[in-house]
């Protein structure tokens, strides 16, 4: 445990860290799947169509195997996800910008 802390500190000091590249977009996720964007994650509690998935992947959202992922994400509220997925084109852009710009409380970090 202490060794990991020292390694992480050295990586930070010597700027060994690199920002991860965006993985390729996968197939449309199933109902109930989790998708992530940077430090945000949302659960798809509403079935999405191919057009919505294409729009989300264009914005940078990706599916992620959460079993192998140790990162912690801020969970987007269900109401916001539902509103985003039911919105029309212009409203969708505005809602997405609000979701991304919102300052999430540390209690939402999972």
MODA-V542927 format. One line per field, one symbol per residue. phi: phi as a letter, one per 30 degrees, with the letter a starting at -180 (. if undefined). A space follows every 10 residues. Layout:
phi: ???
This chain:
phi: .dddddeddd ddddhddbdd dddddcdedd eidcbbbhcc bbcddbdccd dddddddddj dbdbdddccc dcbdddeedd dddddcdded dddddddddd ddcddedddb
